[in-house]
Amino acid sequence: MAEKSHCLYCFDVLASSYSKKRPLTLSEVETAYHDLETHNSSLPNGNSNSSSTNGVVTNGVSINGHVSSTNGVSHPERPLFVTWNVVRSRGKQLRGCIGTFEPQKLDEGLASYALTSAFDDTRFNPIDAKELSSLECGVSILTDFEPASSPFDWTLGTHGLRISFTYHGRRHGATYLPDVPVEQGWTQEETLVSLMRKAGWGGKSSEWQKVNLQVTRYKGTKSSASYEEYKEFKEFIEELRGSEKE
């Protein structure tokens, strides 16, 4: 399942690429984010069920200032996508989205595609460091791949689509994650035509059903995090490390 900690990890990988610093590991991020959630849910009088130093939760964080994992969680390998959006007053604008259908070790896959989607999506210029504060990160973890019995054998808001077809002697393919058609307000047919266009089909929209379309449907979970949430997360870690030095 995609989690907010995955998005914060991608943010840290991207931010660290600009500063040339070592990013936190995924386990470090997961542990620290769990502590931040515990800290934020503390009782109004400042008490909580976790140990703390000067009111800052320290469960799972070493005293030398380096976050360490204590949860022992093992991540299954999954296909995944990382999406970057620029958030403006008029709404979100896609800034990069790349992933893979090959199962990945979660830490390696997220780190790799956090940078690939930021710098190598050929639809956009590479994301510049000055854009960092305007970004939102989305992580999609994909599951349950199965052939669709027809181009309409899938459910809006539930399934993502992966299509392939031959056009002018060339093989084409493309995908939309489960949330894309809903965000765009498309019908099933509009989704299919748009996806074919994305794959490079240049025929008439009214004739799309003449194409021998192979459709694979899949499910997925998605989580997102804003730069402000990432900033809060990093400030929490710095506050903790400062209190450990006192």
N, C-alpha and C positions, 0 to 999 in steps of 0.2 A: 504494500500500500504506500502511495506517495504521502510524504509528510512534510510539514513546514521546515523541519530541520534539514531535509534534503535541499530545499531552496536556499536556506541560509548557507549551507555548505557550498553551493554553486556560487553564491554571492562572494563568499570568502575566497574561493578559487579565482574568480575574476578580479576582485579587488587586489589580491596578492600578486596577480600577474602584472599589474600596473606598478605596484610598489616594490616588486622584486623580493618579496618576503615569502617565507614558507607559510602556506595556508594551513589551517587546522585540518586534522584528519576528520573523516566522517564520524568516527566514533567519538572524537573529542567534541564535535559540534552537537551530536545527539545528546551526550551527557550534559554538556553545558546548557543546552536548550531545555532539557528536563529540569535542571536546577533553576533556570530563569522562570519557567512556568510555576514551579513550586514557590519561588520567591514572590512572584506576582500574586499568587493566590493565598499568601500569608494572611493571617488574621489582622484586623485593623490595628491592634495594639502592637503589631510587629512580631508576634510570636508565630512560629510555624513548626511543623513536625520534622523539619530537617535541621541538621546542625548548621550553625552560621557563625560568621565572624563579623562583628560590627553590623549585624543585620543583613549580611550578604550570605546567601546559601552557599555552602561549600561541599555538598554531597557530590563525590565523584571528581573533585578537582584537587590536584596535588598542591602541596604547600610551596613548591618552587616556582609557581606561576604558570605551569604548563597543565592544560586540561588533559585528563586521562579518563578513559572509559572504564566503567565498573559494571556495565549492564550485561556484558557477555552476549549481546545479540548477534546472531548469525543471519546475514542477509542472503536470501536466495538470488540466483542470477535471473535477471529480467530484461526484456527489451525496454527501452526508455527513450524519452525525448525531453530536451530542455528548451524552453521558450523564453525569450526576452522581449518584454514590451516596454515602450516608453509611455509613461503616464503623464498626460497633460490635462488641463482643465476641461477640454472638450472630449476627453476619453482616452482610451488606450490605442497605441499604434504599434503594430508588430515590428520588432527590430531584429529578430533572428529566431529561427526554430530549426533545429537539426537533431536527429536521433538515429536509432538503429532498431531493427527488428531482431538482431542477433542478441541472445541473452548476454548480459554483461554483469560482471561483479559490480555491485552498486557503487562502491567508492570510486573505482577506476572509471566506470562508465559515466557517472555524473561529472567527475573532474574533467574527463576528456570532452564531453559534449557541452559542458558549460562554456568552454573556450571555443570549441568548433562552432557552436551556434552564435557566439558573440563575434567571432572574427572571420568565419569562412562561409557564411551564408551568402551565396553569390547574388541574391536579390537585393542586398543592402551593402553599404559601406561598413567596414569593421567598426564596432562600438568603441568610441573614444572614452578615455578616462573621465573627461568632463561630463559625460552623460550618465555616469554611475548613479548619481543621486536622484535621477529621474526614472530609474529602471524598476521594473517588477519582474521577478523570476517565477516561472512556472515549471514544475516537474511532473511528467506523466509517466507512470509505470504501467506497462501493457500486459494483458493476460488474455486467455481464452480465445485464441485464434482458431477460426473454423471457416471452411468454405461456405459462402452463401448459396442457397439453392437458386436464387435469381437476383438480379440487380436490386430488387426491392426487399430482399429477405434480411432486413436489419431494422433497428429501431432508433429513431432520432433521440439523441440525448443519452443513449445507452451504448451504442456501438460506434467504434471508429471503422473506417473503411480503407482497404488497400486494394487498388485495382491494377489490372494489367491488360493490355490489348495490343494488337498489331495495327499500325496505320502507315500507309505508303511504304510497306515492306520493312518497317522498323518497329521494334518492340518498345512500348511505352509503359510507364507505371507511375503511380503517385499515391499519396495517402492523406487523409484528414483524420486528426484525432477526434475522439468522441464529442468534445465540446465545441468544435468549430462550426458545424451546421447550426447549432442552437444559438451561438453567439451572433451568427450572421442572419438568423431568421429565415433560413432556407427550408424549402420542402425537400423531400427525398429526391425528386427529379432534379431540382435546382442544384442540390449537392452533387449528384452524379455528373451532371453536365459541367459544373465548375471544376470538379476533380479531374475530368477528362481534359478540360482546357489546361489545367495545371500540368498535366502529364504531356502536353504537346499536341493534343488533337485539334485540328483546324476545320472540322466539318461544320455543317449547319446544325444549330441547336435542335431543330425539329427532327433531325435524322440520327440522333445519338443512339437510338435503340437498334440501328442497323449494324452497329459495331459489336463484334463478338467480345463481350466484356467479361473478364474473370474477376469476381469480387470475393475478397476475404474480409470477414467481419471480425472485430475483436473488441474487447472491453478494456477498461483502464481506470485507474484512479489518478486524480490530479490534485496537487497542492500548489499554493503560490505564496510568495512573500514580497513585501515592498522593501524598498531601500530603508525606509524608516524603521521597519522591523529589524532589518539587518543591523542598522546603526544602534538600536536599543540593545540588541544581542551583544555587539562588540563592546558597548559601554559597560554592560554588565560584567563582561570578562575583565575589562580593565579595572573596574571598581573592585572586583574580587582580588585581582592580583595586587592592587595597591594596598588592600587591607591585609593581605598576607605578609607584606613587607614591614608592616608596622610592629 
